[in-house]
Structures are given as structure tokens and as C-alpha cells.
Amino acid sequence: MELKKALRGVYFSCTTDAWTANNNLSYTTCTVHFIDKRTWILHRFALGIFKKTGTSKAEDVVSYCEDIWRTVDLDYNFFVLL
């Protein structure tokens, strides 16, 4: 809930990172970044991590990020321009 509140009405960027662990399992994480309008402090939160199976495709990572964005009410149409 606090993260949803913090992200309300701010511009954000999202990054992903992928790696293969020593046991040969592959993982990807999705992190959201934003600057607090009042303090100008950069904040970043890892929204989640998922284990990948098979080959790594951009579509899979995008789909995962879009799914996890919904848990904190983010999407591509986050802002309404007046």
C-alpha cells in the first residue's frame, strides 16, 4: 500500500536485470525508479523477481514487468495529460 501511495502521480522508470545462478537457474528482476517531487531524492524499489525457464525473450520480460506493475497500479498510461 505504501509503495502504491508513493508512486501515485510520479513519473517513473523501470529497469530489469537478468542473471544465471551457480546452479544454472536463470532469474530476472524488475525495479522501479522515481524522484520524490518534494525532496528530489531518487528512490528505487525492486518490484519482484521471477525464475525464467527456457530461452530469454524480451517479450517474456516485458510481460512479467507489466504483470507486476499492475500490483502497484502502474502502466504505460499512468498519466492523463491535461
N, C-alpha and C positions, 0 to 999 in steps of 0.2 A: 504494500500500500504506500509506504513512504517513497519508494522509487517511482511509482506512478505519479505521485504528487510532485516530486522533484522534476520529473520530465514534462509535466504539463506546460505547454506553451513555450518550450525552448527548442531552438534548432539543435540538432544532434548529428553526430556522425557515427558510423558503425564500422568496426573492423573485425576481421576474422583471422584466425591463425590455425594452422594445421600441423600436426606432427605425428610421428610414429614412435611409439614407446619401445623400450628394450624387448618387450615380449611380442613385438611385431603387430600390435593393435594400433589402429590409426584413430586419431581424435581431432575434432575441430571445436573451437570456441568462438563465441560471438560476444563482443564487447561494445558497449555504447559509451560515447564521449560527449560531454556538453560543458559549456561555460556558464557559470552562475551569473545572471544579469546584474545582480547587486554587488557581488564581491569580485567578479572577474576571475574566480578560481576555477580551474579546469577539474572536472570530475569525470571519473570513468568507473564503470561497473561491468563486470562480467555477467552477462545475462544467462549464460548457460554453456554447457559443454555436451557434445554428443560423440558417441563412438561410430565411426564410419565402417561400412562393410563394402567390399569390392573396390572398384576404382574410384578416384576422387573426381567428381564432376562439379563444375561451377553451379549448375542448376540445383544440385543437391544442397550445396552450402547456402545458396540464396533462399531456397525453400525452407531450410532449417531456420535461418535468421528471421524470415517473415513469420514463421510459426511462433518463434519465441518473442518477437516484437509484440504480437497480439496479447501476450500475457501481461504486458505493461502498457497496453493501449497505444502502441506506436505503429505507424505505417507510412507509406510514401506520401499520402495525402494528409499528413498531420496538421498542416496549416491551411487556414482559409484566408486568402488574400482579400483585403477589403479595398 
